[in-house]
Amino acid sequence: MRHSVLFANDTIVAPATPPGSGGIAIVRLSGPKAVALLRQIFFPSCHTATLAPRRLYHGHLRDHARQMTMDEVLAVVMPGPHSYTGEDVAEIHCHGGPLVVRSIVDDLLACGCRLAHPGEFTQRAFVNGRIDLSRAEAIADLIQARSSGAMQIALAQLGGRLQLEVESYRSVLAELLSFVELHIDFFDEDIAHPDFSQVRLSGKNLSMRMEQLLAGFDQGRVLREGVSVLIVGRPNVGKSSLLNALLGESRAIVSDIPGTTRDTIEEPVVIGGLPLRLVDTAGIRETFDPVEAEGVRRARERLASADLVVLVIDSSHPLTSDDHLAMSACVDRRVIVALSKADLPRYRHDPALFPGPVVELSVHSGTGLDELRQQVSSTFLTSSDASPESFFLADRRHRAAVLRAHAALTRFLAGLEVNASAEFLSADLRDALSAVGEVTGETTPDEILELIFSRFCIGK
């Protein structure tokens, strides 16, 4: 058992299914009294049933105080340590009405259970050694995945891909440390230094492996967190119409009156396996209207943090001063130019004037929309990025830990080149070991663990 400061030896209960009405809901218990508490309120239809482990039993729940039937259910017990949490676990599969679920949970609380904290079931699985921290985090990522790519990364991490990679790092680092400490006496000035050629080679190989893992972080982050795509342009150029077309629904107000959009409108959408946050902004122009001016200020502010800008230009008219103002606002940003209104007679624009690749489109006919979607997704992803075989480092916490480990390993290798003392070499290797241990939870501070598990929903 690890991180025992987080562990409470009581029995917890919570719904394991989302709130709201449904055909079935699950109420989960975990702890030393889970099975006994289930027996207090569950009465099998077969009176001779013994509640053998991992078998579903049909029966009825009765209020322990009034002995009134609460629901017709299925129940299962899973004794520890071979359960999700590593403790005795019981589940009640009841009808999915909110009142039914609440009455069952309330009755179990009255019997002596405690309502579980968010993520406490998974936290207990981690504390009891059923899963490492990276796999625990993968469960939350899988639940929250917004795209198939994010789901594949979470599934790979849940399957232990990251754990195996990091444990191989720990194995190499431990071997390097044992070699240094085994030969520590040879670091005396009067004794020749041992041959560190193999140690140096192993360290450099490990450094390259860490660099390869870190190199995939941007792709992993994009798949896991998504990207923000800002739609900008002068007023009345068709930004809101483009937002609605990409969403497939009428989300933004469309009007012939310039300046209709006065604040940012943000909506999630998945394009080409890439989760996006599409942001429609106020038209960029000089204005004396204080409300519209605030909208323009917010649009410029969002430009600074956008991952991609879609600059909308009316292809049926010459460029205006407001178009040039919008283009100047996109300087040094990653830009795709959407030449809108391609269904109208076209004005010949010089492509060299634009700050990015050009896509001609019409939101009315749908022409060019698929090309724009492809341009957006290919800006961040290659065809292999979202494949089931791909695996990327995707969590910022994991990246920070591997970066610290790589920095410590780099110091160690530099120390070898100048015949640094064994104490310095050992300290660098121990720093690297501690850093990689944070990924799997071996060396993660308790306050960080509490923060991680607080991301989970109650009942998981």
C-alpha positions, -999 to +999 in steps of 0.1 A: +000+000+000+014+034-009+005+070+001-013+057+032-019+093+043-046+094+016-062+062+027-093+060+049-103+025+061-140+031+059-167+021+035-178+045+008-208+047-015-218+067-046-237+063-079-213+050-106-235+063-134-242+099-144-271+118-128-304+119-145-330+095-157-321+063-175-329+026-179-303+014-154-282+031-127-253+016-106-247+023-070-212+012-059-198+005-024-161-001-015-146-009+019-144-035+046-182-034+053-194-033+016-207-068+015-222-067+050-240-035+042-254-049+010-267-079+029-286-056+052-308-042+024-306-068-004-329-098-004-322-123-032-352-138-051-336-172-044-337-174-007-308-199-006-285-176-026-251-171-010-239-141-030-209-159-045-183-135-058-187-120-093-222-134-100-252-112-105-282-119-082-317-108-088-336-095-058-352-066-040-339-038-018-356-030+014-353+001+035-333-012+065-354+009+090-389+004+077-384-028+056-402-012+027-393-023-008-372+004-026-365-013-059-361-045-079-324-049-086-294-070-096-265-071-071-229-084-073-201-086-048-163-085-057-141-093-028-107-077-025-079-076-035-092-087-069-116-058-074-114-024-090-103-007-057-085-036-043-110-037-014-143-055-010-167-040-036-205-044-040-226-030-068-264-025-070-278-023-105-311-005-100-336+013-122-322+047-133-347+071-118-330+099-097-353+093-068-346+056-068-308+062-068-310+088-041-332+066-018-307+037-021-277+059-014-294+076+015-303+043+030-268+030+028-255+063+043-279+056+072-265+021+075-230+035+081-215+043+047-198+075+038-205+094+005-174+090-017-153+120-027-147+127-064-123+100-077-121+082-044-128+047-059-099+052-083-078+068-056-082+037-035-073+015-065-040+035-068-033+034-030-038-003-030-015-009-059-041-019-084-031+007-109-003+033-112-010+070-113-006+073-151-033+047-156-055+064-130-053+096-149-060+078-181-094+067-167-103+104-162-090+112-197-110+084-212-142+096-196-136+132-208-123+123-243-139+145-270-124+128-300-113+094-312-077+105-311-080+115-274-098+082-267-070+062-283-043+080-263-062+074-231-068+037-239-031+032-247-021+049-214-048+029-195-033-003-211+001+006-195+020+020-224+033+050-205+038+030-173+060+005-192+080+033-209+087+051-176+095+019-157+121+011-184+136+046-177+137+038-140+154+005-146+182+021-167+186+049-142+188+025-113+215+005-131+235+036-137+231+047-101+242+012-088+273+013-110+283+048-098+278+038-061+295+004-066+326+022-078+324+052-055+357+043-039+375+046-072+368+083-073+396+089-048+423+110-065+450+084-062+430+056-079+422+054-116+386+060-126+366+030-137+356+026-174+324+046-178+321+040-215+291+016-212+275+039-186+279+068-209+264+049-238+234+037-218+228+072-205+229+087-240+206+061-254+181+068-225+184+105-232+174+100-268+144+079-258+132+106-235+137+132-263+116+111-286+088+108-261+089+146-254+089+153-292+054+139-295+039+161-268+025+188-291+006+162-311-006+145-279-017+177-263-036+187-295-055+153-295-061+154-257-069+191-251-079+203-286-070+236-301-086+271-303-095+283-338-104+320-340-125+332-369-116+369-376-122+395-403-139+428-409-175+433-400-202+416-421-177+395-440-194+362-431-176+351-400-208+341-381-221+323-412-189+303-414-191+294-377-227+281-382-216+261-413-188+244-395-210+236-365-238+224-387-263+245-367-274+281-363-254+292-333-244+328-341-268+356-352-263+364-389-273+398-402-266+422-430-260+449-404-222+453-398-212+449-362-239+423-352-213+402-333-201+422-304-186+395-282-168+362-287-189+331-293-171+298-285-184+264-294-168+229-294-166+208-325-145+178-338-130+181-372-110+153-387-105+137-353-093+170-339-112+186-310-116+223-317-129+253-298-143+275-326-144+312-317-164+337-336-152+373-329-164+408-334-155+423-368-122+442-366-124+478-376-120+513-362-152+522-343-164+549-319-192+527-305-179+518-270-197+484-270-184+474-304-149+487-295-149+464-265-157+435-288-129+444-311-105+446-281-116+412-270-110+398-305-075+411-305-069+397-271-080+363-281-057+364-312-027+364-289-036+329-275-053+313-305-037+281-319-050+289-354-067+319-371-092+316-399-091+350-416-123+356-436-121+377-468-149+386-491-138+372-525-164+392-544-150+426-534-116+444-534-098+445-501-110+473-478-091+493-451-108+471-426-096+440-444-060+453-441-066+461-405-077+425-398-048+411-418-023+433-398-038+419-366-029+384-377+008+391-381+030+363-366+000+341-362-008+307-378-034+317-404-057+301-430-074+325-453-110+317-461-121+335-493-159+336-487-188+341-511-172+320-538-207+315-553-207+352-563-187+367-592-151+368-580-127+397-576-092+388-585-071+390-553-033+386-553-026+355-531+007+370-522-011+396-501-025+370-477-007+358-446-015+321-451-028+294-474-061+302-492-093+282-493-122+294-515-156+286-501-192+294-500-213+287-468-245+289-489-235+261-514-211+243-491-183+246-516-149+245-500-160+237-465-145+202-466-112+216-479-112+241-450-118+213-425-090+193-440-066+223-439-075+229-402-069+193-392-037+189-412-023+220-397-020+201-364-022+164-373-006+139-398-026+109-410-008+087-385-013+109-354-048+095-345-041+059-355-046+032-328-009+024-331+003+059-322+012+068-287+020+103-275+029+120-242-003+141-238-004+153-202+014+185-191+022+170-157+039+140-173+058+162-197+071+184-169+083+153-150+101+138-180+117+172-188+131+173-152+143+137-156+160+145-189+176+177-174+190+156-145+203+129-169+219+156-191+237+170-160+249+134-152+263+129-187+280+163-185+295+153-152+309+122-166+328+142-192+346+163-166+351+134-141+327+149-115+326+135-080+305+104-073+283+125-050+274+149-078+268+120-103+247+101-078+226+132-069+218+138-106+207+102-111+186+103-080+169+135-092+161+118-125+147+087-107+125+110-085+112+129-116+102+098-136+087+083-104+062+113-104+047+100-136+036+067-121+030+081-086+059+065-068+073+099-057+043+122-063+035+146-033+002+139-016-012+174-024-006+167-061-024+134-058-054+150-042-056+176-070-054+148-097-081+127-082-104+158-076-107+159-114-128+127-114-165+125-111-181+111-079-185+073-082-153+067-102 
